[in-house]
Amino acid sequence: MRLTVNGIEHDLDLDPRTTVLDALREHLDLTGAKKGCDHGQCGACTVLLDGRRVNSCLLLAVAHQDAEIRTVEGFEDHPVQRGFLEHDGFQCGYCTPGQICSAVGMLDEVERGWPSAATGGDPEGEDLLSDAEIRERMSGNLCRCGAYPNMVPAIREAAGR
Amino acid sequence: MTATTHRAVGTPLARLEGPKKVTGAAKYAAEYPQDDLAYAWIVQSPVARGRLDAVVVDPTDEAIVVLWHGNAPRLRDADDPELAVLQSAAISYRGQPVALVVADTPEGARRAAQTVRLEITAEEHDTVLRTDHPELYTPETVNPGFPSETAAGDVDRAWAAAPVRIDVEYATPALHNNPMEPHATIARWDGDELTLWDSNQHPSGVAATVSQVFGMRPDQTRVITEHVGGGFGSKGTARPNAVLAAMGARVTGRPVKLALPRQQMFTVVGHRTPTRQRIRLAATSDGALTAIDHQAFSQSSRLFEFAEQTAVATRHMYAAPNRRTGHRLLRLDMPTPRWMRAPGEAPGMFALECAMDELAAELGIDPIELRVRNEPEVEPETGTPFTSRHYVDCLRQGAERFGWSGRDPRPRQRREGDWWIGTGVAGATYPAMAQPSTARVRAFDDGGFEVAIGAADLGTGARTILTQIAADALGVPVERITIRIGDSSLPKASVAGGSSGSASWGWAVTGACRALRESGEREAVFDTTELIQKQEKEGRHAFGAHFAEVRVDAVTGEVRVSRLFGMYAAGRILNPRTARSQFLGGMIMGMGMALHEEGVLDPAMGEWVNHDLAEYHIPAHADVENIDAAWLDEQDDQLNPMGSKGVGEIGIVGSPAAIVNAVWHATGVRVRDLPVRLDKLLPHL
């Protein structure tokens, strides 16, 4: 089985039931993506798959052999990472890699003008990075420490606002 | 005791492990590679009460071994009967670990656990907490050792004579800690030496307990706990995963990883007990309390008596000449409740602070003013002076910052579009504790120092503040300190719990650093046991006040917390950056307690039916709007060398009541059973 992660192609001999998350964590020693629920309910396992944020616990590795997977280990001094450090956007750190990957994916969605549930009728002319928008768009990533109030400015600033 | 020269303490030093956490380099328990690793999965009981007669394993499945009480190694007794895993046929609750599958892969272990067949004799079970249950009893003490009952004066006479009275019942549901990192252990035996990479709040304690269970000397188990993805009480002691992983590794001769799935955490690792509470307040017509009576009912399992100290905060919160508190416990065929962030204070102060709000409305007195009028001079039940108490200042200054003045006290007055809007206040308190710990410091030729203590950083910032404390005690910049924590082979530290970590460990670190400077030696070790044993235990509390503004949708009943503010007096704040994060985190968990969180019991099965993160809602980004915390510069020289009180739990104490009181102010609806769900409001909107 082939898996391309952070630009490196890996040949792996995996159980066909292996998820992308378990392939990363148990076979590639890329433990940045976290297992918080294994059910797509918490977002701790978020990675970018061909540039889009996904819950890697819900994907079978065998089905994504042609994809470009990017994990938190694939970022180097990204503005979102700097923002989280600057604003204390985490406590225990377990949801953090997922939050960061999710934020990077989310900022790209905003760049494309995609609306969210917090967006009014016409995305044109709306601030898609208002605090309410950031909160709505990041709500798939849970943080039990409650670091949310610090993540919002971290993400806003990473977007150059 | 002289104060240290503070330079680093009090500055907003960023978390030392921050760069590792934002790059994925920080290693949590399940993330240490091992050669020839095997994977374990727990098989849980499908019934709430009965006997496991046999386990039938499909010979074609993928298990290396399936352990159950019929073939598992015998364990020694531990203080916690939950750790006597796979030792008996008796089933005490649905979800109890009754077998352990070990396989070559995680997929294989999980599959094999599904195919194992359990032969069970089920028995009638009893899973519902009722206040009229004939088996209710008064426990000898409540967690961690308070008397179950206290009384002063004559409550009944004061009650009968009082012109104004409040007699109300409150209920709180089972709540589940749900740290983001599920409990996990990797166990590896090297001869008779056991190494555990384990997610917990107390490496020294877990090492001692697991050694005891396997009949070994304490130092034969080493527990490595470098980073912990939260605990909130559920990782305070060794949990069954640590013992089971070690057992699986022993039997297979291979390192074994056991990472609990989220669903199992709702039963296996503890939760907050549901409570039923009755509060009676009697007052004069100008708002002086003449009697306080707080009676709490909670539950525990058949296996283990955990009696939450629900009514204990009421013992020191307000003055009243006549007072009574009590706890009644019911043992059920249910999982064992344990610690969850501010056990006792969180549910107890929800009830007391809502009752005070109800009394204020009854009296027509501002709820802040009512609290101020009942401020005690000394601890009302013990007569002990407070080492420091700035509750009234928190109320007053918090009110000013929040914008309380000019509030129309009448409920259901403010409407903007579809939204009813209201504000509420509630007090907060949490004990300032310290527990014996030992620290070691070594001086190096390059001018650097290594500070070592077996503490755990759950995301509290412990690593960072201990570095700050050491720097000041040694009189050097923080850059010259290397801190080592998270390993039971380091000097023994107390649990990261009870908001006592920084006080306990910081004291030991300060002592070691001072001893080093005074002795001129290259190494010093300091044990605080004697100092702490000599210390007065009463009269030591942090205080605070929470303020909430909510809006309630008149059509749907949806509650939004527009503003949440906490004002605290918690001794010296060691690091304003990490402290603020802890305050906010506690308040947000308090918001979850007020509005979202509820373990829903299916009495027919004895199960928390909503046992995952989709159905048990914890606050998400979108739930948190405008939230802030501030604190007074409180000096207290009687506590510990730093003058700190601990900030991890007080944020969840009283914040639920502030929100619920604001919901009443917005809508006129008193919800007395948490959480404030839409269906409880809708019929009245």
Interface residues (C-beta under 8 A of the other chain):
Chain A: D15 R17 T18 D22 R25 E26 D29 L30 T31 G32 A33 K34 K35 G36 C37 D38 H39 Q41 C42 A44 T71 V72 E73 F75 Q81 F84 L85 D88 F90 Q91 C92 G93 Y94 C95 T96 P97 I100 A118 I134 R135 E136 M138 S139 N141 L142 C143 R144 C145 G146 A147 Y148 P149 N150 M151 V152
Chain B: A14 R15 E17 G18 P19 K20 K21 V22 T23 G24 A25 A26 K27 Y28 A30 E31 P33 T105 P106 E107 G108 R111 N178 P179 M180 E181 P182 H227 V228 G229 G230 F232 A259 P261 R262 L458 G459 T460 G461 R577 T578 R580 S581 Q582 L584 G585 G586 M587 I588 M589 D612 L613 A614 I618 P619 A620 H621 A622 V624 E625 I627 D628
